[in-house]
Each structure stands twice: as structure tokens, then as C-alpha cells.
Amino acid sequence: MGNRYGLEIRSAAPVDAPGLAELMRDAGHAVASHVLAEQLERLRYAHGTALLALEWGPPSGIVVLHWYPVLEQASPVAQITLLLVGPDARRRGIGRQLLKAASQAARMAGCGELQLLAPVEGNGLPEFCNATGFAAQAGSFVRPLRKKA
């Protein structure tokens, strides 16, 4: 999808599962690599995507998003269900790059709004969301994908 200063953002594939399992384990989210491989394969045929941030080795971060229609809006809503940057790779702009790539994928899917499911308190994510244009709303963070005319 993109390459910036040695950081590549691309779609995750089942072959990425071992490195992704390591990233998730290091961040406190242990999942077996064979389960990740199966889920990544399923996601390829669903309304969503998983994007990896890669530098010079295993993945540095991942964002997973899904999109779906809602009754109260003409365009679908995209929902980030996982945004994770490895502990050693944080504070270097990787999260912002993943968010930018996820926003681009959501726009290409015709979505008008991006939600990030996250606890409103703790772990620095609320500060990240506020700094990247999200507003807290009912247990998640929301931001428009297109500027209002």
C-alpha cells in the first residue's frame, strides 16, 4: 500500500501469521499463529482488511478494520477493531501511518465515517485518538473520513 522511510504498509496474509503472533504476544495479546493464519484468510473474503506495518523484520504494527452498512447513514461505516504497534516501535509515527492507510482503505470501500473501538480510558490510546482527529463517542472514538462541504 505504501512505503515511507523504510516502513512498508501492506495487506496482511496468512504467511505473516508467525511474525504477527510474535508482535501480538509482545503487546500482551497472545494468539496462536495458526489461528491468526485462518482469521487472515477469512478476512480476505469479508468486508474488511488487515494492514501490517513492516520495517526490517517481523511486523511493527497492525490495523484491522471492517465496514458495514448502517440504517441512519447513506454510506457504510468502517470500524477499527484492532490497532496495535509493538512496544519497541511506539512513538515513531507507525500508528499514524497505519491509521492513514486504514482511512484510505475505508474511503475506497465508500465509507463516510471511521470508528475506533477502544476503551475511553487507559493505555495512551485516548490521547492518540484525540491527536488524530477522533472524538470520544459511546465507548469508541469516531471521525469523519471526508470533510464537510
Summary of the structure (lengths in Angstrom):
residues: 149
radius of gyration: 14.9
end to end distance: 28.1
largest distance: 46.1
contacts: 432
relative contact order: 0.15
helix: 34%
strand: 32%
